[in-house]
C-alpha cells in the first residue's frame, strides 16, 4: 500500500501497461507449460505403445525360437538312442560295408525336421568323424572348428545352440578347395557329460535361414530391424545393418541392453546419425536377447499432426487469454488507481490539517533546545504524547545509496515515499513506545522515543526488534534499504539535539558494515577513543611493489591498508588516505619518478568524499585503482625502473664495501667510487638522493657504531677502539662520538658497565 507514486508521472510503478504485461507473462508461461506437458505426455504414450507392441512380437519370436530349438534337441536325443548311431560312436574297428550300412540309418534323410544342415557323429577312439554316409579322419575333416571344440571342450555345453559359420557340406569332398562357400548354422552337441573329455558325440547343425525366415514371416516390414545377441555381444541373428557373428560388445546401445536385468525394456539411442527406439526381450531359456531397432521417425510420425493440433489449440487459448488479461488488468488497475487516489487525498488532507507544521516542529525539536513550557503547549497543539518526566531515546534511519535514490525518484515522489515510511514506523511502533517520526532531510529519518525509566538493556532489545521490522517492511512495501543508529538513553529532552547528531555521526560507520547496518552510539564512542597506528611498514611494502611493477601485490597491499582502519574512528580512514597521498608524493620525489603519472588530487578527492561512499570496499577499490594506475605508469617507464635498479645495486655495493673496509683509515667516498668505477661526485649525489644522508656522514656514523660495540669490552682501551674503527686522530674520534651519542667514549663505557652490574 505504501509504494505510492502519481500515475500521471512517467515511469510510474503501478500502471495499466505494467499490470497487463505481468498478467500476460503469467498466462503465456502457464500455456507454454501446459502445452509442453501435453506434447511430452503424448510422445511418451506413443513410445510406450510402440514398445509394448514390439515386446509382444519379440516375445513371439523368442517362443518360436525356443520351440524350434527344443525340436532340435529332441531330434538329437532320438539319434542318440539309435543303435546305429551308438555303434558308430563307440566302435573303432568297423568294416567299410558295415559303416556304410550304419550311416544310411542315421543320415539326414531319416530326420523328420526341416532346415537341418548336416549331422556329424564323432568317435574319438576311432579318430573318425562320420558325415553324409562317409567316414572322415578327424585331422582332415573340413569343419575343424567343431573338431577343436570337441577336443578342447572348455565351455562347451550339452544341447545348447552354438552360432557358427561352417564350410558348406555340399563341398566337403573338395576340402582342399579354398573357395568353399560357408553356411550359417546353429550347432547342437550331444555328448556324455560324465567326464572332462568328450569320447563321442552327435552334432546337429540347423540352418540359420530357418530362424530368419520365421521372423520375417511374422512381419516382413519389421523383420529386417530385428537382431539376436548373446550375452557376450556376438550377433546370433543379423540383419542388413549388423552381420551374423559380428561383435557388438563395443556398441553402447547394445551394451546398455546387455546390462539390463529386466526381462523386457527399451531405450532411445542414436545410431549412425539416426534416432532409434531400441526394444529388447530376454530369452527365458537361452542367454540371448532379442533386440529390435525401430526408427524413431516411425514412432513419432503421428506426433507431427498432434503437434500441429497442439499449436492451434495453444494459439486459440493464448488469444482468449490475452483478451481476458486485458479485461482483468483494467479492473485491477482501476482498483489500484482508486486506492492511490484515496491515499493522495488522505495525504493532502493530513498535510493541510497540520502534518507539515508538526514535521517542522519536530525538526526544530531535534535541532535546538526549548523551554519546557513551550514544549508542553506544542505537544498539546500537535497531539504529541511525550511526557517530560520520562526518559528519551533517539534513532536515526538513513536511506542507503541515497544518491541513487534521488536519481530514481522525482522530489514529489520522494516526499510521498517519506510519508509512507513514517506511516510504517507509526504502525509498528504505536503499540510499543510513545514516539514521533520526523523527516530530517538528506535521506535521514529521525525517531524520538519517550519510554519509561526502566531497564536500559530491555529497552535496547525491544528497540533492536523494532528496527529490524521497520527495515523489513520498508524493503517489502517501499523497496527501500535502511541503515539505523541507536542513541543512548537520555534523561531529559534537552539532550535530544546532541543525540541526533551523534546518531548521524554513527551512521558514517556503516562504511564498515554495508547496507541495512544497525549501529550504536555507545560503540562508536569507544571506537573514537582508540589511537590508530598508521601502517608505515605496509606503506613501505606498497612502494616496493610499485617499483617492482607487481599489480596484484599493489592491489592486495592497498586493500590491507584500508581494511586496517576497521575498529577505529572514521577519521582514521580519512587520515590514512591523506597520509597515503603524502607518502606517495614523497616516494615520487625520492626516486625522481615522473610526476605526470601521479595525481595527488585524486587521493584528496577520495578523502573528501569518504561520507559519500556506502562501504569501505568501495573506498579500497578506488584507492586500488589509483595505485594500480601508478604501478602501470611506472611499468611503462622502463627508464625509471632501470634507474632504480641501478641505484639499488650501487647502494648495495656501497654498503658491502663499508662493512668490509670501515677499519681502513683511508676509507673515503673517493676510494669507494674508484672501486665501483664511477666518479666520486656522481656517487655523492646518487647516495644523497637515495638515502637522504651524505656518504661521508654514513661512513662516520657506521664507524662510531662499530666503536660503541668495542667500548663495551673493558679490556679494549678507547684509543684501540678508535683505531680499530678506522679513526687515526683520537681528538676527532672524541668529537664525532659526542656528536652522535651526546657523551664521551669514557662516559659511554662507564654508563654501560653500570647498567650491566
TINUKOL-554075 format. One line per field, with one value per residue (C-alpha): x, y, z; residue number from 1. Coordinates in steps of 0.05 Angstrom, whole numbers, plus 5000, padded with zeros to 4 digits. Layout:
<recs>
px (X, ...) $
py (Y, ...) $
pz (Z, ...) $
num (NUM, ...) $
</recs>
This chain:
<recs>
px (5000, 5058, 5090, 5054, 5073, 5029, 5003, 5008, 5083, 5127, 5157, 5101, 5109, 5037, 5008, 4959, 5015, 5056, 4996, 4975, 5045, 5052, 4987, 5003, 5071, 5038, 4985, 5035, 5081, 5023, 5000, 5070, 5079, 5013, 5023, 5093, 5068, 5013, 5061, 5113, 5059, 5032, 5102, 5116, 5050, 5067, 5134, 5103, 5052, 5106, 5149, 5092, 5075, 5148, 5157, 5098, 5127, 5196, 5165, 5132, 5199, 5231, 5177, 5184, 5260, 5254, 5204, 5248, 5310, 5271, 5254, 5328, 5344, 5290, 5319, 5388, 5361, 5326, 5391, 5428, 5381, 5390, 5433, 5467, 5490, 5513, 5554, 5586, 5604, 5635, 5666, 5734, 5741, 5683, 5687, 5672, 5607, 5583, 5600, 5561, 5501, 5501, 5509, 5449, 5407, 5427, 5431, 5395, 5342, 5320, 5310, 5239, 5260, 5264, 5324, 5375, 5441, 5483, 5494, 5563, 5579, 5645, 5685, 5748, 5774, 5769, 5792, 5734, 5681, 5621, 5581, 5534, 5549, 5624, 5678, 5729, 5793, 5788, 5851, 5824, 5751, 5731, 5695, 5758, 5723, 5678, 5736, 5773, 5712, 5705, 5779, 5782, 5712, 5722, 5656, 5620, 5550, 5503, 5445, 5458, 5457, 5525, 5521, 5575, 5595, 5617, 5640, 5581, 5571, 5557, 5632, 5662, 5691, 5731, 5762, 5826, 5789, 5799, 5737, 5687, 5625, 5602, 5535, 5509, 5483, 5466, 5503, 5475, 5523, 5501, 5555, 5566, 5579, 5605, 5679, 5723, 5740, 5690, 5697, 5639, 5584, 5529, 5527, 5465, 5474, 5409, 5409, 5404, 5356, 5303, 5302, 5309, 5250, 5208, 5219, 5207, 5143, 5115, 5121, 5160, 5163, 5198, 5235, 5296, 5301, 5310, 5376, 5392, 5453, 5483, 5510, 5579, 5554, 5560, 5504, 5468, 5419, 5438, 5403, 5423, 5458, 5493, 5521, 5517, 5572, 5592, 5619, 5577, 5610, 5635, 5567, 5540, 5466, 5475, 5518, 5463, 5414, 5460, 5470, 5394, 5369, 5295, 5262, 5239, 5256, 5272, 5317, 5324, 5393, 5428, 5460, 5496, 5465, 5394, 5349, 5322, 5276, 5316, 5269, 5292, 5265, 5307, 5300, 5277, 5316, 5376, 5425, 5404, 5369, 5321, 5331, 5292, 5317, 5254, 5267, 5243, 5210, 5162, 5143, 5137, 5108, 5037, 5062, 5072, 4997, 4988, 5039, 5003, 4937, 4970, 4998, 4929, 4898, 4955, 4944, 4869, 4878, 4931, 4886, 4828, 4876, 4902, 4831, 4815, 4880, 4866, 4798, 4826, 4885, 4837, 4796, 4857, 4887, 4822, 4823, 4896, 4881, 4824, 4868, 4923, 4873, 4848, 4919, 4935, 4872, 4890, 4960, 4935, 4883, 4935, 4983, 4933, 4908, 4976, 5021, 5073, 5071, 5080, 5140, 5170, 5163, 5195, 5253, 5261, 5259, 5316, 5358, 5355, 5331, 5266, 5237, 5191, 5131, 5137, 5144, 5082, 5040, 5067, 5057, 4984, 4975, 5002, 4976, 5045, 5041, 5111, 5119, 5179, 5189, 5205, 5270, 5282, 5318, 5334, 5341, 5362, 5348, 5388, 5366, 5423, 5453, 5416, 5446, 5417, 5351, 5349, 5365, 5310, 5253, 5228, 5225, 5150, 5155, 5210, 5163, 5108, 5156, 5180, 5107, 5097, 5159, 5135, 5068, 5104, 5143, 5079, 5042, 5099, 5117, 5049, 5037, 5108, 5132, 5107, 5142, 5145, 5180, 5207, 5238, 5305, 5322, 5382, 5356, 5353, 5290, 5292, 5251, 5241, 5220, 5193, 5200, 5190, 5253, 5263, 5320, 5363, 5381, 5307, 5292, 5351, 5328, 5258, 5287, 5331, 5270, 5230, 5286, 5292, 5217, 5220, 5277, 5240, 5173, 5206, 5242, 5179, 5129, 5173, 5234, 5279, 5342, 5353, 5411, 5399, 5436, 5411, 5428, 5438, 5381, 5372, 5350, 5317, 5291, 5345, 5395, 5357, 5393, 5461, 5438, 5411, 5479, 5514, 5468, 5483, 5557, 5549, 5516, 5582, 5609, 5561, 5620, 5647, 5580, 5546, 5472, 5419, 5471, 5448, 5498, 5502, 5526, 5557, 5600, 5622, 5644, 5691, 5719, 5735, 5778, 5825, 5890, 5901, 5973, 5989, 6016, 6085, 6111, 6052, 6062, 6136, 6117, 6068, 6124, 6167, 6111, 6101, 6175, 6172, 6111, 6070, 5999, 5966, 6011, 5997, 5922, 5927, 5971, 5923, 5863, 5902, 5919, 5847, 5818, 5866, 5824, 5768, 5757, 5779, 5745, 5722, 5771, 5828, 5803, 5806, 5873, 5900, 5881, 5912, 5976, 5980, 5976, 6032, 6076, 6063, 6085, 6149, 6161, 6156, 6205, 6254, 6265, 6257, 6200, 6159, 6105, 6059, 6037, 6017, 5958, 5959, 5889, 5857, 5874, 5850, 5784, 5775, 5789, 5740, 5685, 5690, 5619, 5592, 5616, 5569, 5622, 5695, 5703, 5685, 5739, 5790, 5772, 5783, 5850, 5870, 5854, 5896, 5956, 5947, 5948, 6013, 6042, 6022, 6053, 6118, 6119, 6113, 6171, 6227, 6280, 6254, 6256, 6326, 6348, 6320, 6353, 6419, 6412, 6394, 6454, 6503, 6477, 6483, 6555, 6570, 6541, 6581, 6646, 6633, 6621, 6686, 6733, 6707, 6772, 6813, 6839, 6839, 6766, 6731, 6678, 6735, 6761, 6692, 6677, 6743, 6725, 6656, 6684, 6644, 6662, 6662, 6617, 6565, 6569, 6559, 6499, 6468, 6477, 6448, 6386, 6375, 6387, 6378, 6447, 6516, 6563, 6616, 6565, 6545, 6619, 6628, 6563, 6580, 6650, 6622, 6571, 6628, 6669, 6610, 6610, 6685, 6678, 6631, 6692, 6732, 6797, 6797, 6822, 6788, 6847, 6848, 6773, 6783, 6840, 6802, 6742, 6783, 6800, 6873, 6860, 6837, 6812, 6769, 6742, 6722, 6688, 6647, 6630, 6600, 6563, 6527, 6517, 6515, 6571, 6646, 6672, 6692, 6623, 6590, 6633, 6621, 6546, 6545, 6586, 6540, 6479, 6510, 6520) $
py (5000, 5047, 5041, 5104, 5150, 5192, 5153, 5215, 5216, 5179, 5115, 5102, 5038, 5017, 5027, 4995, 4971, 4940, 4902, 4879, 4854, 4819, 4781, 4766, 4736, 4692, 4667, 4654, 4617, 4574, 4560, 4541, 4496, 4460, 4453, 4426, 4377, 4353, 4342, 4306, 4262, 4244, 4229, 4184, 4149, 4136, 4108, 4062, 4036, 4022, 3989, 3946, 3922, 3907, 3869, 3825, 3809, 3796, 3750, 3710, 3705, 3682, 3630, 3604, 3601, 3561, 3515, 3502, 3491, 3442, 3405, 3402, 3374, 3320, 3302, 3294, 3251, 3206, 3199, 3184, 3127, 3097, 3033, 3050, 3118, 3086, 3035, 3089, 3129, 3073, 3021, 3034, 2973, 2974, 2948, 2993, 2958, 2957, 3030, 3048, 3010, 3043, 3113, 3102, 3091, 3157, 3203, 3269, 3235, 3198, 3261, 3289, 3361, 3419, 3463, 3410, 3429, 3369, 3315, 3293, 3233, 3238, 3177, 3197, 3126, 3114, 3185, 3189, 3240, 3208, 3252, 3241, 3166, 3177, 3169, 3226, 3225, 3277, 3312, 3325, 3337, 3404, 3431, 3439, 3490, 3435, 3386, 3437, 3448, 3373, 3362, 3423, 3424, 3482, 3519, 3470, 3456, 3398, 3413, 3488, 3524, 3549, 3602, 3586, 3594, 3526, 3503, 3484, 3408, 3402, 3415, 3371, 3325, 3384, 3402, 3426, 3479, 3546, 3576, 3532, 3573, 3576, 3564, 3600, 3548, 3535, 3474, 3428, 3378, 3317, 3281, 3242, 3295, 3248, 3260, 3321, 3294, 3281, 3210, 3211, 3260, 3274, 3343, 3372, 3434, 3474, 3527, 3599, 3613, 3575, 3627, 3687, 3663, 3652, 3724, 3754, 3713, 3745, 3816, 3829, 3904, 3898, 3832, 3866, 3910, 3852, 3822, 3769, 3778, 3730, 3752, 3766, 3815, 3768, 3771, 3704, 3731, 3790, 3839, 3890, 3934, 3881, 3816, 3747, 3735, 3809, 3830, 3887, 3888, 3958, 3985, 4030, 4017, 3941, 3943, 3982, 3928, 3871, 3904, 3905, 3853, 3861, 3812, 3868, 3941, 3997, 4057, 4114, 4115, 4149, 4101, 4126, 4195, 4167, 4162, 4093, 4062, 4001, 3948, 3881, 3816, 3766, 3692, 3652, 3590, 3618, 3671, 3712, 3779, 3793, 3866, 3908, 3976, 4016, 4083, 4137, 4172, 4113, 4122, 4197, 4206, 4213, 4265, 4316, 4320, 4322, 4378, 4419, 4409, 4428, 4492, 4511, 4500, 4539, 4598, 4598, 4594, 4648, 4696, 4684, 4692, 4759, 4785, 4761, 4790, 4857, 4860, 4837, 4885, 4943, 4920, 4912, 4977, 5013, 4987, 5007, 5075, 5086, 5066, 5113, 5170, 5155, 5156, 5221, 5253, 5228, 5255, 5323, 5325, 5309, 5359, 5415, 5394, 5405, 5347, 5392, 5441, 5383, 5359, 5429, 5430, 5361, 5383, 5443, 5398, 5355, 5416, 5461, 5463, 5497, 5514, 5463, 5509, 5519, 5445, 5428, 5476, 5450, 5378, 5393, 5431, 5375, 5316, 5293, 5246, 5260, 5267, 5308, 5269, 5206, 5187, 5197, 5158, 5175, 5131, 5158, 5119, 5132, 5111, 5070, 5094, 5159, 5189, 5132, 5141, 5215, 5198, 5147, 5188, 5258, 5306, 5299, 5223, 5225, 5265, 5214, 5156, 5192, 5198, 5124, 5107, 5150, 5113, 5045, 5069, 5092, 5027, 4984, 5029, 5052, 4991, 4990, 5061, 5132, 5161, 5211, 5205, 5264, 5273, 5306, 5314, 5288, 5216, 5218, 5199, 5213, 5175, 5203, 5153, 5170, 5104, 5094, 5097, 5022, 4974, 5002, 4932, 4913, 4977, 4964, 4892, 4916, 4972, 4924, 4881, 4943, 4969, 4901, 4902, 4973, 4953, 4891, 4926, 4985, 4939, 4898, 4955, 5013, 4979, 5020, 4995, 5029, 5033, 5054, 5085, 5077, 5132, 5127, 5132, 5206, 5235, 5297, 5323, 5377, 5323, 5304, 5351, 5326, 5253, 5263, 5290, 5231, 5183, 5217, 5212, 5138, 5125, 5143, 5077, 5037, 5040, 4980, 4943, 4957, 4970, 4953, 4964, 4974, 5018, 5042, 5110, 5078, 5032, 5089, 5130, 5073, 5068, 5142, 5134, 5084, 5110, 5088, 5066, 5086, 5024, 5050, 4981, 4965, 5031, 5015, 4947, 4982, 5025, 4964, 4931, 4995, 4995, 4921, 4930, 4877, 4897, 4842, 4856, 4931, 4918, 4869, 4917, 4976, 4936, 4913, 4986, 5009, 4948, 4961, 5020, 4975, 4981, 5054, 5121, 5141, 5199, 5148, 5124, 5195, 5206, 5142, 5163, 5232, 5203, 5154, 5212, 5249, 5186, 5173, 5244, 5235, 5168, 5201, 5255, 5209, 5165, 5223, 5187, 5222, 5265, 5264, 5193, 5215, 5259, 5279, 5309, 5242, 5217, 5283, 5274, 5204, 5231, 5288, 5240, 5189, 5205, 5193, 5121, 5065, 5013, 5011, 4962, 5019, 5063, 5007, 4996, 5069, 5071, 5006, 5037, 5098, 5058, 5008, 5065, 5090, 5020, 5013, 5080, 5061, 4994, 5030, 5077, 5027, 5081, 5095, 5022, 5014, 5076, 5050, 4982, 5017, 5059, 4998, 4959, 5015, 5027, 4953, 4954, 5015, 4982, 4918, 4957, 4998, 4936, 4905, 4966, 5010, 4999, 5024, 5094, 5113, 5097, 5155, 5169, 5175, 5105, 5074, 5109, 5084, 5013, 5020, 5051, 5116, 5187, 5209, 5268, 5224, 5175, 5230, 5258, 5190, 5169, 5234, 5227, 5155, 5156, 5229, 5230, 5245, 5186, 5216, 5222, 5149, 5127, 5166, 5141, 5068, 5074, 5105, 5048, 4997, 5033, 5030, 4955, 4953, 5000, 4951, 4907, 4934, 4903, 4947, 5018, 5079, 5092, 5019, 5022, 5085, 5055, 4990, 5031, 5069, 5134, 5154, 5222, 5209, 5281, 5276, 5210, 5243, 5300, 5254, 5206, 5262, 5290, 5225, 5199, 5261, 5233, 5220, 5149, 5142, 5166, 5117, 5059, 5076, 5080, 5012, 4980, 5008, 4982, 4912, 4910) $
pz (5000, 5012, 4943, 4920, 4863, 4819, 4759, 4716, 4721, 4671, 4698, 4750, 4790, 4782, 4712, 4666, 4619, 4676, 4704, 4635, 4618, 4685, 4676, 4604, 4621, 4674, 4626, 4570, 4617, 4641, 4569, 4547, 4607, 4596, 4520, 4530, 4583, 4536, 4478, 4522, 4552, 4483, 4457, 4517, 4506, 4433, 4452, 4504, 4454, 4402, 4455, 4481, 4410, 4395, 4460, 4442, 4374, 4402, 4455, 4399, 4364, 4429, 4438, 4367, 4375, 4439, 4407, 4346, 4389, 4432, 4368, 4351, 4420, 4413, 4345, 4376, 4432, 4381, 4342, 4406, 4421, 4352, 4357, 4292, 4320, 4385, 4347, 4303, 4366, 4406, 4359, 4328, 4283, 4234, 4164, 4105, 4086, 4159, 4166, 4103, 4127, 4195, 4164, 4119, 4182, 4214, 4153, 4144, 4103, 4165, 4206, 4204, 4219, 4168, 4157, 4181, 4150, 4170, 4222, 4249, 4291, 4329, 4352, 4389, 4397, 4322, 4306, 4257, 4241, 4204, 4157, 4099, 4093, 4095, 4148, 4152, 4191, 4247, 4224, 4153, 4169, 4136, 4198, 4240, 4285, 4312, 4318, 4361, 4405, 4416, 4432, 4477, 4508, 4556, 4560, 4513, 4539, 4522, 4476, 4475, 4407, 4383, 4328, 4276, 4204, 4174, 4105, 4062, 4069, 3995, 3982, 4037, 3984, 3957, 4024, 3991, 3951, 3986, 3954, 3991, 4009, 4081, 4115, 4178, 4227, 4300, 4324, 4378, 4410, 4450, 4488, 4551, 4605, 4658, 4641, 4626, 4557, 4501, 4475, 4428, 4407, 4357, 4326, 4293, 4250, 4239, 4184, 4207, 4150, 4189, 4244, 4197, 4154, 4216, 4240, 4171, 4164, 4227, 4199, 4134, 4150, 4216, 4208, 4179, 4241, 4289, 4314, 4366, 4411, 4461, 4530, 4502, 4450, 4390, 4338, 4332, 4281, 4238, 4191, 4138, 4190, 4232, 4202, 4232, 4286, 4288, 4356, 4385, 4453, 4437, 4415, 4471, 4455, 4455, 4518, 4554, 4535, 4557, 4625, 4638, 4687, 4670, 4621, 4575, 4566, 4518, 4507, 4456, 4423, 4364, 4314, 4252, 4260, 4264, 4325, 4343, 4394, 4419, 4448, 4477, 4505, 4544, 4528, 4589, 4565, 4527, 4548, 4488, 4479, 4421, 4400, 4351, 4325, 4307, 4272, 4318, 4259, 4253, 4327, 4327, 4257, 4284, 4334, 4278, 4268, 4343, 4348, 4296, 4332, 4398, 4368, 4341, 4409, 4441, 4394, 4408, 4483, 4481, 4442, 4491, 4549, 4523, 4517, 4588, 4615, 4581, 4616, 4684, 4681, 4671, 4730, 4775, 4752, 4767, 4838, 4848, 4818, 4866, 4925, 4901, 4895, 4966, 4993, 4957, 4985, 5054, 5047, 5024, 5080, 5134, 5103, 5105, 5174, 5206, 5185, 5154, 5213, 5261, 5220, 5223, 5298, 5306, 5262, 5307, 5368, 5341, 5324, 5386, 5458, 5480, 5547, 5580, 5579, 5504, 5493, 5534, 5492, 5426, 5448, 5463, 5397, 5353, 5393, 5415, 5475, 5504, 5579, 5601, 5666, 5626, 5592, 5517, 5464, 5392, 5330, 5262, 5198, 5134, 5064, 5035, 4969, 4976, 4912, 4871, 4907, 4888, 4816, 4813, 4842, 4830, 4891, 4898, 4896, 4949, 4994, 4984, 5000, 5063, 5084, 5072, 5113, 5171, 5168, 5171, 5232, 5265, 5252, 5280, 5340, 5366, 5409, 5439, 5453, 5454, 5394, 5338, 5270, 5230, 5162, 5176, 5102, 5064, 5069, 5146, 5185, 5260, 5311, 5382, 5435, 5504, 5544, 5618, 5661, 5662, 5647, 5590, 5565, 5560, 5521, 5474, 5460, 5443, 5401, 5361, 5343, 5323, 5279, 5244, 5230, 5203, 5156, 5131, 5120, 5085, 5038, 5024, 5013, 4991, 4962, 5010, 5043, 5111, 5160, 5232, 5290, 5362, 5412, 5487, 5537, 5553, 5620, 5591, 5524, 5521, 5503, 5440, 5390, 5412, 5409, 5338, 5316, 5350, 5312, 5246, 5262, 5280, 5212, 5180, 5208, 5163, 5116, 5154, 5157, 5090, 5076, 5129, 5184, 5256, 5295, 5367, 5390, 5452, 5409, 5364, 5425, 5445, 5375, 5374, 5437, 5404, 5375, 5304, 5287, 5216, 5179, 5160, 5143, 5097, 5061, 5051, 5022, 4976, 4948, 4937, 4898, 4857, 4838, 4823, 4778, 4815, 4802, 4843, 4903, 4897, 4899, 4957, 4997, 4985, 5009, 5070, 5088, 5081, 5116, 5173, 5195, 5218, 5293, 5293, 5280, 5211, 5217, 5216, 5148, 5120, 5153, 5122, 5052, 5062, 5092, 5035, 4986, 5023, 5027, 4954, 4936, 4977, 4943, 4874, 4894, 4929, 4867, 4818, 4785, 4730, 4764, 4704, 4724, 4795, 4811, 4884, 4879, 4864, 4934, 4963, 4927, 4956, 5026, 5018, 4993, 5049, 5073, 5002, 5000, 5021, 5040, 5057, 4998, 4950, 4981, 4978, 4905, 4887, 4924, 4890, 4822, 4836, 4860, 4803, 4752, 4783, 4780, 4707, 4691, 4726, 4689, 4623, 4641, 4634, 4642, 4712, 4731, 4704, 4741, 4806, 4796, 4782, 4844, 4885, 4860, 4873, 4943, 4959, 4936, 4978, 5040, 5028, 5017, 5081, 5123, 5096, 5098, 5154, 5194, 5135, 5154, 5080, 5071, 5036, 4982, 4932, 4949, 4944, 4878, 4850, 4870, 4837, 4773, 4778, 4795, 4868, 4851, 4819, 4877, 4929, 4891, 4880, 4952, 4979, 4936, 4953, 5028, 5048, 5080, 5053, 5042, 5088, 5143, 5134, 5139, 5204, 5234, 5217, 5247, 5311, 5317, 5310, 5363, 5412, 5406, 5422, 5482, 5515, 5527, 5587, 5562, 5500, 5510, 5480, 5434, 5410, 5397, 5356, 5314, 5302, 5278, 5226, 5266, 5268, 5302, 5374, 5383, 5321, 5346, 5413, 5376, 5330, 5386, 5428, 5367, 5352, 5424, 5469, 5513, 5510, 5499, 5572, 5596, 5548, 5574, 5647, 5635, 5601, 5656, 5709, 5672, 5667, 5742) $
num (1, 2, 3, 4, 5, 6, 7, 8, 9, 10, 11, 12, 13, 14, 15, 16, 17, 18, 19, 20, 21, 22, 23, 24, 25, 26, 27, 28, 29, 30, 31, 32, 33, 34, 35, 36, 37, 38, 39, 40, 41, 42, 43, 44, 45, 46, 47, 48, 49, 50, 51, 52, 53, 54, 55, 56, 57, 58, 59, 60, 61, 62, 63, 64, 65, 66, 67, 68, 69, 70, 71, 72, 73, 74, 75, 76, 77, 78, 79, 80, 81, 82, 83, 84, 85, 86, 87, 88, 89, 90, 91, 92, 93, 94, 95, 96, 97, 98, 99, 100, 101, 102, 103, 104, 105, 106, 107, 108, 109, 110, 111, 112, 113, 114, 115, 116, 117, 118, 119, 120, 121, 122, 123, 124, 125, 126, 127, 128, 129, 130, 131, 132, 133, 134, 135, 136, 137, 138, 139, 140, 141, 142, 143, 144, 145, 146, 147, 148, 149, 150, 151, 152, 153, 154, 155, 156, 157, 158, 159, 160, 161, 162, 163, 164, 165, 166, 167, 168, 169, 170, 171, 172, 173, 174, 175, 176, 177, 178, 179, 180, 181, 182, 183, 184, 185, 186, 187, 188, 189, 190, 191, 192, 193, 194, 195, 196, 197, 198, 199, 200, 201, 202, 203, 204, 205, 206, 207, 208, 209, 210, 211, 212, 213, 214, 215, 216, 217, 218, 219, 220, 221, 222, 223, 224, 225, 226, 227, 228, 229, 230, 231, 232, 233, 234, 235, 236, 237, 238, 239, 240, 241, 242, 243, 244, 245, 246, 247, 248, 249, 250, 251, 252, 253, 254, 255, 256, 257, 258, 259, 260, 261, 262, 263, 264, 265, 266, 267, 268, 269, 270, 271, 272, 273, 274, 275, 276, 277, 278, 279, 280, 281, 282, 283, 284, 285, 286, 287, 288, 289, 290, 291, 292, 293, 294, 295, 296, 297, 298, 299, 300, 301, 302, 303, 304, 305, 306, 307, 308, 309, 310, 311, 312, 313, 314, 315, 316, 317, 318, 319, 320, 321, 322, 323, 324, 325, 326, 327, 328, 329, 330, 331, 332, 333, 334, 335, 336, 337, 338, 339, 340, 341, 342, 343, 344, 345, 346, 347, 348, 349, 350, 351, 352, 353, 354, 355, 356, 357, 358, 359, 360, 361, 362, 363, 364, 365, 366, 367, 368, 369, 370, 371, 372, 373, 374, 375, 376, 377, 378, 379, 380, 381, 382, 383, 384, 385, 386, 387, 388, 389, 390, 391, 392, 393, 394, 395, 396, 397, 398, 399, 400, 401, 402, 403, 404, 405, 406, 407, 408, 409, 410, 411, 412, 413, 414, 415, 416, 417, 418, 419, 420, 421, 422, 423, 424, 425, 426, 427, 428, 429, 430, 431, 432, 433, 434, 435, 436, 437, 438, 439, 440, 441, 442, 443, 444, 445, 446, 447, 448, 449, 450, 451, 452, 453, 454, 455, 456, 457, 458, 459, 460, 461, 462, 463, 464, 465, 466, 467, 468, 469, 470, 471, 472, 473, 474, 475, 476, 477, 478, 479, 480, 481, 482, 483, 484, 485, 486, 487, 488, 489, 490, 491, 492, 493, 494, 495, 496, 497, 498, 499, 500, 501, 502, 503, 504, 505, 506, 507, 508, 509, 510, 511, 512, 513, 514, 515, 516, 517, 518, 519, 520, 521, 522, 523, 524, 525, 526, 527, 528, 529, 530, 531, 532, 533, 534, 535, 536, 537, 538, 539, 540, 541, 542, 543, 544, 545, 546, 547, 548, 549, 550, 551, 552, 553, 554, 555, 556, 557, 558, 559, 560, 561, 562, 563, 564, 565, 566, 567, 568, 569, 570, 571, 572, 573, 574, 575, 576, 577, 578, 579, 580, 581, 582, 583, 584, 585, 586, 587, 588, 589, 590, 591, 592, 593, 594, 595, 596, 597, 598, 599, 600, 601, 602, 603, 604, 605, 606, 607, 608, 609, 610, 611, 612, 613, 614, 615, 616, 617, 618, 619, 620, 621, 622, 623, 624, 625, 626, 627, 628, 629, 630, 631, 632, 633, 634, 635, 636, 637, 638, 639, 640, 641, 642, 643, 644, 645, 646, 647, 648, 649, 650, 651, 652, 653, 654, 655, 656, 657, 658, 659, 660, 661, 662, 663, 664, 665, 666, 667, 668, 669, 670, 671, 672, 673, 674, 675, 676, 677, 678, 679, 680, 681, 682, 683, 684, 685, 686, 687, 688, 689, 690, 691, 692, 693, 694, 695, 696, 697, 698, 699, 700, 701, 702, 703, 704, 705, 706, 707, 708, 709, 710, 711, 712, 713, 714, 715, 716, 717, 718, 719, 720, 721, 722, 723, 724, 725, 726, 727, 728, 729, 730, 731, 732, 733, 734, 735, 736, 737, 738, 739, 740, 741, 742, 743, 744, 745, 746, 747, 748, 749, 750, 751, 752, 753, 754, 755, 756, 757) $
</recs>
